């Protein structure tokens, strides 16, 4: 619209910026590849990959300012992505898996992670019956999960590991239901609870009865999870 209104005279002139733009688009494609690959890779590798990409971008602009025309914008990108890469690498080394908060894990979010988060991982209804029959009087919370589910991993990092949520999880049986392979047992379980897939949270009482009004389908907020945890722990 702008070109149509003012004509081609508003377009920037040909120059080295065109080559930089082409390379930046290439890095953007690499970023998309990393974003897709992290669905299947271990969480500990995510920040390493993002850090490596940031260092590559920084190295490119450093190369351009030392071998070609030095420009403040190139220096800014070189320094900016160098710092981002350092933070991502540090976060990966200290156990963080959230590229948007690479330092969070080392500043308190792992202080309460001594006890296991999930009681166990199951895949079918029979295992739920076994949980109910076991000698544990805590209500059950089923976390419907899959390896390819980005929101499931966000929930684990941003909600389950939060300092105000983790103590409440000790009062319930948090059970992961892994439906990654979509087996017949997985399908039967999801059909039983009338859900289509992850992420979902299903709340059961101490006798294994579903509390349908508490079910959360899709990525919930931390407030929604907190409210339900407070409710089930007080009522049971």
C-alpha positions in Angstrom: 0.0 0.0 0.0 2.8 2.4 0.9 4.6 1.7 -2.4 1.4 2.1 -4.3 0.7 5.5 -2.6 4.2 7.0 -2.7 5.8 5.0 -5.5 9.1 3.0 -5.6 11.1 6.0 -4.4 10.3 5.1 -0.8 12.1 1.7 -1.1 15.6 1.6 0.3 18.4 1.5 -2.2 20.2 -1.6 -3.1 23.2 -2.4 -0.8 24.7 -4.8 1.7 21.5 -4.7 3.8 19.8 -7.0 1.1 22.4 -9.7 1.8 21.9 -9.3 5.6 18.1 -9.6 5.1 18.6 -12.8 3.1 20.7 -14.3 5.8 18.3 -13.2 8.6 15.5 -15.1 6.7 17.7 -18.1 6.6 18.2 -17.9 10.4 14.5 -17.5 10.8 14.0 -20.8 9.0 16.5 -22.5 11.3 14.5 -21.1 14.2 11.4 -22.7 12.9 13.2 -26.0 12.5 14.4 -25.8 16.2 10.9 -24.9 17.3 9.6 -28.0 15.6 12.4 -30.3 16.7 12.0 -29.4 20.4 8.7 -31.2 20.4 10.6 -34.5 20.3 13.9 -33.7 21.9 14.7 -33.9 25.6 14.0 -30.6 27.5 17.6 -30.2 28.5 18.6 -29.7 24.9 16.2 -27.0 24.0 18.1 -24.0 25.4 21.4 -25.4 24.0 19.9 -25.3 20.5 18.5 -21.8 20.9 21.8 -20.7 22.4 23.7 -22.2 19.5 21.4 -20.3 17.0 21.9 -17.0 18.8 25.7 -17.5 18.8 25.6 -18.2 15.1 23.7 -15.0 14.4 26.1 -13.1 16.6 29.1 -14.6 14.8 27.6 -13.7 11.4 27.2 -10.0 12.2 30.7 -10.0 13.9 32.1 -11.4 10.6 30.3 -8.7 8.6 31.5 -5.8 10.7 35.1 -7.1 10.6 35.3 -8.1 7.0 32.8 -5.7 5.4 31.2 -2.4 6.3 31.1 -1.7 10.0 27.7 -0.3 11.0 26.1 0.4 14.5 23.1 -1.8 13.7 25.4 -4.8 12.9 27.3 -4.2 16.1 24.0 -4.1 18.0 22.8 -7.4 16.6 26.2 -9.0 17.2 26.2 -8.0 20.9 22.5 -8.6 21.4 22.5 -12.1 20.1 25.8 -12.9 21.8 24.2 -12.0 25.2 21.1 -14.0 24.4 23.2 -17.0 23.4 25.1 -16.8 26.7 21.9 -16.7 28.8 20.4 -19.6 26.8 23.5 -21.7 27.3 23.7 -20.9 31.0 20.0 -21.8 31.4 20.5 -25.1 29.7 23.5 -25.9 31.9 21.5 -25.1 35.1 18.5 -27.2 34.2 16.1 -24.8 32.7 14.0 -25.8 29.7 12.1 -22.5 29.0 14.0 -20.4 26.4 11.9 -17.3 27.4 13.1 -17.7 31.1 16.5 -19.3 30.9 17.5 -18.1 34.4 14.3 -19.0 36.2 15.4 -22.5 37.1 18.5 -21.4 39.0 16.7 -18.6 40.9 14.2 -20.6 42.9 12.0 -22.7 40.8 13.9 -25.8 41.5 14.2 -25.3 45.2 11.1 -27.4 45.8 11.8 -30.2 43.3 13.3 -32.7 45.7 10.1 -34.9 45.8 8.9 -36.5 42.6 6.3 -34.4 40.8 4.3 -37.3 39.2 3.4 -40.3 41.3 3.6 -42.4 38.2 2.9 -42.5 34.4 0.1 -44.6 33.1 -1.6 -45.2 29.7 -5.0 -46.9 30.4 -8.0 -47.2 32.6 -6.9 -50.4 34.3 -4.0 -48.5 35.9 -6.4 -45.9 37.2 -8.4 -48.7 38.9 -5.1 -49.9 40.5 -4.4 -46.3 41.8 -7.9 -46.2 43.5 -7.3 -49.6 45.0 -4.0 -48.6 46.5 -3.6 -47.5 50.0 -3.5 -43.7 49.3 -6.4 -41.5 50.4 -5.4 -38.5 48.4 -7.6 -37.3 45.4 -6.2 -38.1 41.9 -5.3 -35.5 39.2 -4.8 -36.9 35.8 -2.5 -34.9 33.5 -3.2 -35.9 29.9 0.2 -35.6 28.2 2.0 -36.3 24.9 5.7 -35.8 23.9 4.6 -33.6 20.9 2.4 -31.4 23.0 4.1 -28.0 23.5 1.4 -26.8 25.9 1.9 -29.9 28.1 5.6 -28.9 28.6 4.6 -25.3 29.2 2.2 -26.5 31.9 4.9 -28.5 33.6 7.4 -25.7 33.6 5.1 -22.7 34.3 2.5 -24.3 36.5 3.4 -27.6 38.1 6.9 -26.4 39.1 5.8 -23.0 40.4 6.6 -22.4 44.0 2.9 -21.7 45.0 1.6 -24.8 43.1 4.2 -27.4 44.0 3.3 -27.7 47.7 -0.4 -28.3 46.9 0.6 -31.2 44.6 1.9 -33.1 47.6 -1.8 -33.3 48.8 -3.0 -35.0 45.6 -1.9 -37.9 43.4 -0.6 -36.2 40.3 -0.6 -38.9 37.6 0.7 -38.4 34.1 -1.3 -40.1 31.3 1.0 -40.5 28.4 -1.0 -40.7 25.1 2.0 -40.0 22.8 1.6 -43.3 20.9 -2.3 -43.1 20.8 -2.6 -46.8 21.6 -6.0 -48.4 22.0 -5.7 -48.1 25.7 -5.0 -44.4 25.3 -8.1 -44.0 23.1 -10.3 -45.9 25.5 -9.2 -43.7 28.4 -9.8 -40.5 26.5 -13.2 -41.8 25.3 -14.1 -42.7 28.9 -13.5 -39.1 30.1 -14.9 -37.6 26.8 -11.7 -35.6 25.9 -10.0 -35.4 22.6 -6.4 -35.2 23.6 -3.8 -33.2 25.5 -3.4 -31.0 27.3 -6.2 -31.8 29.8 -6.5 -32.1 33.6 -9.0 -34.5 35.0 -9.9 -34.5 38.8 -11.0 -37.6 40.6 -12.0 -38.0 44.2 -10.5 -40.6 46.5 -12.8 -43.3 45.2 -12.0 -42.6 41.6 -15.2 -40.7 40.7 -14.7 -38.0 38.1 -15.5 -34.4 39.1 -16.6 -33.2 35.7 -17.1 -29.6 36.7 -13.4 -29.4 37.5 -12.0 -30.8 34.2 -9.7 -28.5 32.3 -9.3 -29.0 28.6 -6.6 -27.0 26.8 -3.8 -25.1 28.4 -5.1 -23.7 31.7 -3.9 -20.7 33.6 -2.1 -21.1 36.9 -5.0 -19.5 38.7 -7.4 -22.2 37.4 -5.1 -25.0 38.6 -4.6 -23.4 42.0 -8.3 -22.9 42.6 -9.1 -26.5 41.7 -6.2 -27.9 43.8 -7.4 -25.8 46.8 -10.9 -27.1 46.3 -10.1 -30.8 46.0 -7.7 -30.8 48.9 -10.2 -29.1 51.2 -13.2 -31.1 50.2 -11.4 -34.4 50.5 
